Amino acid sequence: MISSSAAAKVDAMLGALDEDIRSTESTLSQLDVLRGLIIKRDDKALETLLHDLREEAESRLAAIRRRETIREELAEELGCDLRAMTLSALCRVLVDPQRQAVVDRQSRLKDLVARLKREYALTTALVADCARFNRSLMGVFFGQDHQGKATYNARGMVSRRANVSLVNLHY
């Protein structure tokens, strides 16, 4: 059994975990939107999304600081080393219903983080493929060599092979 002040801190931790869950779900949603906007090439909506992400970053950092403060307070209250104060360690000292609430949130966060890693990898792959495709197009349109680099002569003029470019800019 834990003290009433520790129980209050556990309730605060549950609130912080709920905030982490909402934040992670929001990030997943934003990754979906980001991929859609990249595919649609909607630059205006991408700018709006970037602005929204910048605004949310500060609130996420504040939430992380709050959670860490609660964690430190719980470690002190329970006489535990801060490095050892994990959700699993917290569950070992709690009794139901708080234990079950922590277990539920821990499980939900694990699932969301695994999904976030997968969605992040998909988004990274999409952006990398778009960059590769754009480089290939630039090579075709502007006659860059097979490594994607232009060749310059002694006078600083770009040397292009007119027979391989889709668009020849020489008149």
C-alpha positions in Angstrom: 0.0 0.0 0.0 1.3 3.5 -0.8 0.7 6.8 0.9 -2.1 9.2 -0.2 0.5 11.7 -1.5 2.1 8.9 -3.6 -1.4 7.9 -4.8 -2.0 11.5 -5.9 1.4 11.5 -7.8 0.4 8.2 -9.5 -2.9 9.9 -10.6 -0.8 12.8 -12.0 1.4 10.3 -13.8 -1.7 8.7 -15.3 -2.8 12.1 -16.6 0.7 12.6 -18.1 0.5 9.1 -19.7 -2.9 10.0 -21.1 -1.3 13.2 -22.6 1.5 11.1 -24.1 -1.1 8.8 -25.7 -3.0 11.7 -27.2 0.3 13.2 -28.4 1.4 10.0 -30.1 -2.0 9.5 -31.7 -1.8 13.0 -33.0 1.7 12.4 -34.4 0.4 9.2 -36.2 -2.4 11.2 -37.7 0.0 14.0 -38.8 2.2 11.4 -40.5 -0.7 10.1 -42.5 -1.6 13.7 -43.5 2.0 14.4 -44.4 2.2 11.4 -46.7 -1.0 12.4 -48.4 0.1 16.0 -48.9 3.5 14.9 -50.3 1.7 12.6 -52.8 -0.7 15.3 -53.8 2.1 17.9 -53.9 0.0 20.4 -51.9 2.7 22.9 -50.9 0.3 25.3 -49.2 -1.2 22.5 -46.9 2.4 21.3 -46.3 3.3 24.8 -45.0 0.3 24.8 -42.8 1.1 21.4 -41.4 4.7 22.5 -40.7 3.5 25.5 -38.9 1.1 23.4 -36.7 4.0 20.9 -36.0 6.2 23.8 -34.8 3.4 25.0 -32.4 2.8 21.5 -31.0 6.5 20.9 -30.4 6.6 23.3 -27.5 3.5 21.8 -25.8 5.0 18.3 -26.3 8.3 19.4 -24.6 6.3 20.9 -21.7 4.4 17.6 -21.3 7.7 15.6 -21.3 9.1 17.9 -18.6 5.9 17.5 -16.5 6.1 13.7 -16.8 9.7 13.7 -15.8 9.0 15.9 -12.8 6.2 13.6 -11.7 8.6 10.6 -12.2 11.2 12.3 -10.0 8.7 13.0 -7.3 7.4 9.4 -7.4 10.9 8.1 -7.1 11.6 10.2 -4.1 8.2 9.4 -2.5 8.7 5.7 -3.0 12.4 5.8 -2.0 13.5 4.5 -5.4 16.5 5.4 -7.6 15.3 7.6 -10.4 16.8 5.3 -13.1 14.8 2.4 -11.6 11.5 4.4 -11.6 9.8 2.9 -14.6 6.2 2.1 -15.2 6.9 -1.6 -14.6 8.6 -0.8 -11.3 5.7 1.4 -10.4 3.2 -1.4 -11.1 5.1 -3.6 -8.6 4.3 -1.3 -5.7 0.7 -0.4 -6.7 -2.5 -2.2 -6.0 -5.6 -2.3 -8.2 -7.2 -0.2 -9.6 -4.2 2.1 -10.0 -2.0 -0.8 -11.1 -4.4 -1.8 -13.8 -4.7 1.8 -15.0 -0.9 2.0 -15.3 -0.7 -1.4 -17.1 -3.4 -0.3 -19.5 -1.6 2.9 -20.4 1.8 1.2 -20.6 0.4 -1.4 -23.0 -1.4 1.3 -25.1 1.8 3.4 -25.3 3.9 0.3 -26.4 1.4 -0.4 -29.2 1.4 3.3 -30.3 5.1 3.6 -30.3 5.5 0.4 -32.4 3.0 1.8 -34.8 4.7 5.2 -34.8 8.1 3.5 -35.7 6.5 1.7 -38.6 4.7 4.8 -39.9 7.8 6.9 -39.5 9.8 4.3 -41.6 7.1 4.5 -44.3 7.1 8.3 -44.3 10.9 8.3 -44.5 10.9 5.9 -47.4 8.3 8.0 -49.2 10.4 11.2 -48.8 13.6 9.3 -49.9 11.8 7.9 -53.0 10.5 11.4 -53.9 14.0 12.9 -53.6 15.5 10.1 -55.7 12.8 10.5 -58.3 13.3 14.3 -58.4 17.1 13.8 -58.8 16.5 11.4 -61.7 14.2 13.9 -63.4 16.7 16.7 -63.0 19.3 14.5 -64.5 17.1 13.7 -67.5 16.0 17.3 -68.0 19.3 19.1 -67.5 21.8 16.5 -68.8 23.7 15.7 -65.6 26.0 12.8 -65.7 25.2 9.4 -64.2 26.2 10.5 -60.7 23.9 13.5 -60.8 26.7 16.1 -61.2 27.1 18.7 -63.9 30.4 19.0 -65.7 32.0 22.4 -66.2 34.6 23.5 -68.7 37.5 25.9 -68.1 35.3 28.9 -68.9 32.7 27.9 -66.3 30.2 26.7 -68.8 28.1 23.6 -68.1 28.9 20.7 -70.4 25.8 18.7 -71.3 25.4 15.8 -73.6 22.6 17.0 -76.0 21.8 13.5 -77.2 20.7 12.1 -73.8 18.8 15.0 -72.3 15.1 15.2 -72.7 15.3 19.0 -72.8 18.3 20.6 -74.5 18.8 24.1 -73.2 21.4 25.0 -75.9 20.2 27.1 -78.7 
